[in-house]
């Protein structure tokens, strides 16, 4: 069970890192939403 929780936490941290390091990616997500993923 901890494996799943850890994976989720890592994913959240990766998303935050992308948001802070790549502002353009934030706009991309806002415009296209989850479809591009």
C-alpha distance matrix in Angstrom:
0.0 3.8 5.3 5.5 6.6 8.8 10.1 11.1 12.7 14.5 15.8 17.1 18.8 20.3 21.7 23.2 24.7 26.3 27.6 29.3 30.5 31.6 33.2 34.5 31.0 30.6 33.8 32.8 29.6 31.8 34.4 32.5 29.3 26.3 28.7 29.3 25.6
3.8 0.0 3.8 5.4 5.0 6.0 8.5 9.8 10.4 12.0 14.1 15.3 16.3 18.1 19.9 21.0 22.2 24.2 25.6 26.9 28.1 29.6 31.3 32.9 29.6 29.2 32.6 31.8 28.8 31.0 33.8 32.2 29.1 26.3 29.0 29.2 25.5
5.3 3.8 0.0 3.8 5.5 5.1 6.1 8.7 9.9 10.5 12.2 14.3 15.3 16.3 18.3 20.0 20.8 22.4 24.3 25.8 26.6 27.8 29.8 31.1 27.7 27.7 31.1 29.9 27.1 29.7 32.3 30.4 27.5 24.5 26.9 26.8 23.0
5.5 5.4 3.8 0.0 3.8 5.4 5.1 6.3 8.7 9.9 10.6 12.4 14.3 15.3 16.6 18.6 19.9 21.2 22.7 24.6 25.6 26.5 28.1 29.3 25.8 25.5 28.7 27.5 24.5 26.9 29.4 27.5 24.4 21.4 23.9 24.1 20.4
6.6 5.0 5.5 3.8 0.0 3.8 5.4 5.2 6.2 8.6 9.9 10.7 12.4 14.2 15.4 16.7 18.4 20.1 21.2 22.8 24.3 25.4 26.8 28.4 25.1 24.4 27.8 27.1 24.0 26.1 28.9 27.5 24.2 21.7 24.5 24.8 21.2
8.8 6.0 5.1 5.4 3.8 0.0 3.8 5.4 5.1 6.1 8.5 9.9 10.5 12.2 14.2 15.3 16.3 18.3 19.9 21.1 22.2 23.7 25.5 27.2 24.0 23.7 27.2 26.6 23.8 26.2 29.1 27.7 24.7 22.3 25.1 24.7 21.1
10.1 8.5 6.1 5.1 5.4 3.8 0.0 3.8 5.5 5.1 6.1 8.6 9.9 10.5 12.3 14.3 15.2 16.5 18.4 20.1 20.8 21.8 23.8 25.0 21.6 21.6 25.0 23.9 21.2 23.9 26.5 24.8 22.0 19.3 21.8 21.4 17.7
11.1 9.8 8.7 6.3 5.2 5.4 3.8 0.0 3.8 5.5 5.1 6.2 8.7 9.8 10.6 12.4 14.2 15.4 16.6 18.6 19.9 20.7 22.1 23.4 20.0 19.5 22.8 22.0 19.0 21.3 24.1 22.6 19.5 17.0 19.9 19.9 16.4
12.7 10.4 9.9 8.7 6.2 5.1 5.5 3.8 0.0 3.8 5.4 5.1 6.2 8.6 9.9 10.7 12.3 14.3 15.3 16.6 18.2 19.6 21.0 22.9 19.9 19.2 22.7 22.5 19.7 21.7 24.8 23.9 20.9 18.9 22.1 21.8 18.4
14.5 12.0 10.5 9.9 8.6 6.1 5.1 5.5 3.8 0.0 3.8 5.4 5.1 6.1 8.6 9.9 10.4 12.3 14.1 15.4 16.2 17.6 19.6 21.3 18.3 18.3 21.9 21.3 19.0 21.5 24.4 23.3 20.7 18.7 21.5 20.6 17.2
15.8 14.1 12.2 10.6 9.9 8.5 6.1 5.1 5.4 3.8 0.0 3.8 5.4 5.1 6.2 8.7 9.8 10.6 12.3 14.4 15.2 15.9 17.7 18.9 15.6 15.5 19.0 18.1 15.6 18.3 21.0 19.6 17.0 14.9 17.7 16.9 13.5
17.1 15.3 14.3 12.4 10.7 9.9 8.6 6.2 5.1 5.4 3.8 0.0 3.8 5.4 5.1 6.3 8.6 10.0 10.6 12.5 14.2 15.1 16.2 18.0 14.9 14.1 17.6 17.5 14.7 16.8 19.9 19.2 16.4 14.9 18.2 17.7 14.7
18.8 16.3 15.3 14.3 12.4 10.5 9.9 8.7 6.2 5.1 5.4 3.8 0.0 3.8 5.4 5.1 6.1 8.7 9.8 10.6 12.1 13.8 15.4 17.6 15.0 14.5 18.3 18.4 16.3 18.4 21.5 21.1 18.7 17.6 20.8 19.7 16.8
20.3 18.1 16.3 15.3 14.2 12.2 10.5 9.8 8.6 6.1 5.1 5.4 3.8 0.0 3.8 5.4 5.0 6.2 8.6 10.0 10.4 11.6 13.8 15.4 12.5 12.9 16.6 16.2 14.4 17.2 19.9 19.1 17.2 15.9 18.6 17.0 14.2
21.7 19.9 18.3 16.6 15.4 14.2 12.3 10.6 9.9 8.6 6.2 5.1 5.4 3.8 0.0 3.8 5.4 5.1 6.1 8.7 9.9 10.2 11.5 13.0 10.0 9.7 13.3 13.1 11.0 13.5 16.4 15.8 13.7 12.9 15.9 14.6 12.2
23.2 21.0 20.0 18.6 16.7 15.3 14.3 12.4 10.7 9.9 8.7 6.3 5.1 5.4 3.8 0.0 3.8 5.4 5.0 6.2 8.5 9.7 10.6 13.2 10.9 9.9 13.7 14.4 12.6 14.3 17.6 17.8 15.8 15.6 18.8 17.6 15.6
24.7 22.2 20.8 19.9 18.4 16.3 15.2 14.2 12.3 10.4 9.8 8.6 6.1 5.0 5.4 3.8 0.0 3.8 5.4 5.3 5.9 8.1 10.2 12.7 10.8 10.9 14.6 15.1 14.2 16.3 19.1 19.3 17.8 17.6 20.4 18.5 16.5
26.3 24.2 22.4 21.2 20.1 18.3 16.5 15.4 14.3 12.3 10.6 10.0 8.7 6.2 5.1 5.4 3.8 0.0 3.8 5.5 5.2 5.4 7.8 9.5 7.2 8.1 11.6 11.6 11.1 13.6 16.0 16.0 15.0 15.0 17.4 15.2 13.7
27.6 25.6 24.3 22.7 21.2 19.9 18.4 16.6 15.3 14.1 12.3 10.6 9.8 8.6 6.1 5.0 5.4 3.8 0.0 3.8 5.7 5.4 5.7 8.3 6.6 5.7 9.4 10.5 9.8 11.3 14.2 15.0 13.9 14.6 17.4 15.6 14.6
29.3 26.9 25.8 24.6 22.8 21.1 20.1 18.6 16.6 15.4 14.4 12.5 10.6 10.0 8.7 6.2 5.3 5.5 3.8 0.0 3.8 5.7 6.3 9.7 9.3 8.7 11.9 13.5 13.3 14.5 17.3 18.5 17.5 18.4 21.1 19.2 18.3
30.5 28.1 26.6 25.6 24.3 22.2 20.8 19.9 18.2 16.2 15.2 14.2 12.1 10.4 9.9 8.5 5.9 5.2 5.7 3.8 0.0 3.8 6.4 9.0 8.9 9.8 12.6 13.6 14.2 15.9 18.1 19.0 18.6 19.3 21.5 19.0 18.2
31.6 29.6 27.8 26.5 25.4 23.7 21.8 20.7 19.6 17.6 15.9 15.1 13.8 11.6 10.2 9.7 8.1 5.4 5.4 5.7 3.8 0.0 3.8 5.4 5.4 7.1 9.4 10.1 11.3 13.1 14.8 15.7 15.8 16.9 18.7 16.1 15.8
33.2 31.3 29.8 28.1 26.8 25.5 23.8 22.1 21.0 19.6 17.7 16.2 15.4 13.8 11.5 10.6 10.2 7.8 5.7 6.3 6.4 3.8 0.0 3.8 5.3 5.2 6.8 8.8 10.1 10.9 12.7 14.4 14.7 16.5 18.4 16.3 16.6
34.5 32.9 31.1 29.3 28.4 27.2 25.0 23.4 22.9 21.3 18.9 18.0 17.6 15.4 13.0 13.2 12.7 9.5 8.3 9.7 9.0 5.4 3.8 0.0 3.8 5.3 5.2 6.3 8.8 9.9 10.6 12.1 13.2 15.2 16.4 14.0 15.0
31.0 29.6 27.7 25.8 25.1 24.0 21.6 20.0 19.9 18.3 15.6 14.9 15.0 12.5 10.0 10.9 10.8 7.2 6.6 9.3 8.9 5.4 5.3 3.8 0.0 3.8 5.4 4.9 6.2 8.6 9.8 10.3 10.7 12.1 13.6 11.1 11.5
30.6 29.2 27.7 25.5 24.4 23.7 21.6 19.5 19.2 18.3 15.5 14.1 14.5 12.9 9.7 9.9 10.9 8.1 5.7 8.7 9.8 7.1 5.2 5.3 3.8 0.0 3.8 5.3 5.2 6.2 8.6 10.0 9.6 11.5 13.8 12.2 12.6
33.8 32.6 31.1 28.7 27.8 27.2 25.0 22.8 22.7 21.9 19.0 17.6 18.3 16.6 13.3 13.7 14.6 11.6 9.4 11.9 12.6 9.4 6.8 5.2 5.4 3.8 0.0 3.8 5.4 4.9 6.0 8.4 9.2 12.1 13.6 12.2 13.6
32.8 31.8 29.9 27.5 27.1 26.6 23.9 22.0 22.5 21.3 18.1 17.5 18.4 16.2 13.1 14.4 15.1 11.6 10.5 13.5 13.6 10.1 8.8 6.3 4.9 5.3 3.8 0.0 3.8 5.5 5.2 5.9 7.4 9.7 10.5 8.6 10.4
29.6 28.8 27.1 24.5 24.0 23.8 21.2 19.0 19.7 19.0 15.6 14.7 16.3 14.4 11.0 12.6 14.2 11.1 9.8 13.3 14.2 11.3 10.1 8.8 6.2 5.2 5.4 3.8 0.0 3.8 5.5 5.3 4.6 6.7 8.7 7.8 8.7
31.8 31.0 29.7 26.9 26.1 26.2 23.9 21.3 21.7 21.5 18.3 16.8 18.4 17.2 13.5 14.3 16.3 13.6 11.3 14.5 15.9 13.1 10.9 9.9 8.6 6.2 4.9 5.5 3.8 0.0 3.8 5.9 5.3 8.7 10.6 10.6 12.0
34.4 33.8 32.3 29.4 28.9 29.1 26.5 24.1 24.8 24.4 21.0 19.9 21.5 19.9 16.4 17.6 19.1 16.0 14.2 17.3 18.1 14.8 12.7 10.6 9.8 8.6 6.0 5.2 5.5 3.8 0.0 3.8 5.7 9.3 9.8 9.7 12.2
32.5 32.2 30.4 27.5 27.5 27.7 24.8 22.6 23.9 23.3 19.6 19.2 21.1 19.1 15.8 17.8 19.3 16.0 15.0 18.5 19.0 15.7 14.4 12.1 10.3 10.0 8.4 5.9 5.3 5.9 3.8 0.0 3.8 6.5 6.2 6.2 9.0
29.3 29.1 27.5 24.4 24.2 24.7 22.0 19.5 20.9 20.7 17.0 16.4 18.7 17.2 13.7 15.8 17.8 15.0 13.9 17.5 18.6 15.8 14.7 13.2 10.7 9.6 9.2 7.4 4.6 5.3 5.7 3.8 0.0 3.8 5.5 6.8 8.1
26.3 26.3 24.5 21.4 21.7 22.3 19.3 17.0 18.9 18.7 14.9 14.9 17.6 15.9 12.9 15.6 17.6 15.0 14.6 18.4 19.3 16.9 16.5 15.2 12.1 11.5 12.1 9.7 6.7 8.7 9.3 6.5 3.8 0.0 3.8 5.6 5.4
28.7 29.0 26.9 23.9 24.5 25.1 21.8 19.9 22.1 21.5 17.7 18.2 20.8 18.6 15.9 18.8 20.4 17.4 17.4 21.1 21.5 18.7 18.4 16.4 13.6 13.8 13.6 10.5 8.7 10.6 9.8 6.2 5.5 3.8 0.0 3.8 5.4
29.3 29.2 26.8 24.1 24.8 24.7 21.4 19.9 21.8 20.6 16.9 17.7 19.7 17.0 14.6 17.6 18.5 15.2 15.6 19.2 19.0 16.1 16.3 14.0 11.1 12.2 12.2 8.6 7.8 10.6 9.7 6.2 6.8 5.6 3.8 0.0 3.8
25.6 25.5 23.0 20.4 21.2 21.1 17.7 16.4 18.4 17.2 13.5 14.7 16.8 14.2 12.2 15.6 16.5 13.7 14.6 18.3 18.2 15.8 16.6 15.0 11.5 12.6 13.6 10.4 8.7 12.0 12.2 9.0 8.1 5.4 5.4 3.8 0.0
